[in-house]
Amino acid sequence: MPSPFPGMNPYLENPNLWSEVHSRLIVAVANAIVPQLSQNYRVAIEKRTYFNVSMELVGIPDVTVISRHFNSIGTQPTTTQHSSSTSVLTRVEPTLVKLPMPSTIKEGYLEIREGFNGKVITVIEIISPTNKRSGLGRDEYEKKRNAVLHHQTNLVEIDLLRGGKQMPLLEVKTRDDYRILVCRGEELPQGRLYAFSIRQPIPIFPIPLKAGEIQPEVNLQELLNEIYDQARFDLAIDYLLEPVPPLKLKDREWANVILQEQRRR
């Protein structure tokens, strides 16, 4: 069955699904761009790899064990009266805790390169949850982003996640559900922001190349709908539940009507 939403499907943002959505979307965008490029360009799928240590679980016990008092012969005290000469010992039992474990994070992105010299003309990023949380993932992404902008390379930044902290932009005070940022190197520091809500179709946007060249266009809505069908995400989503992260109240009411009309609820 097709996705029930006219735009971004909020259920695809679930951390249990997003990694697969991200991987499939990277490939789909690359395949959509290639036929629109001249023979001078190629689209490379690259990966950014780093180690991340989550501190969220530090010191959270699986089981809480309360210390018990034992008397001098090693048995638990009872209500029986003991003489004052009987010593009482405290035996400390261990508590199970979780340690912060390092994990390898791999994030895919696209580079449009000149075929004869490999020069990077455009970088295309699809934002991941780790990029929107404080920590190494965001630090690494912002470092890469700043390097791209510093060298005045074209940048396309696709953010299809409602949760987390959005990427920094000057003079933009509103918080939209989703964003697509298109920056031409020669026009920096200006960029073109496509901001849209969960109720709107994802806008078609251009991929900047060199000045004067025809820009390929990406119909991300069409690509996501195809991915939804190909991956059979309908079998992995329970529309009786609320999406993760949850929707705002008015959007939740709107989504409920949509899902009921399509008999998903």
Secondary structure, 3 states (H helix, E strand, C coil): CCCCCCCCCHHHHCHHHHHHHHHHHHHHHHHHHHHHCCCCEEEEEEEEEEEEECCCCECCCCCCCCCEEEECCCCCCCCCCCCCCCCEEEECCCCCCECCCEEEEEEEEEEEEECCCCCEEEEEEECCHHHHCCCHHHHHHHHHHHHHHHCCCEEEEEECCCCCCCCCCCCCCCCCCEEEEEECHHHCCCCEEEEECCCCCCCCEECCCCCCCCCCEECHHHHHHHHHHHCCHHHCCCCCCCCCCCCCHHHHHHHHHHHHHCCCC
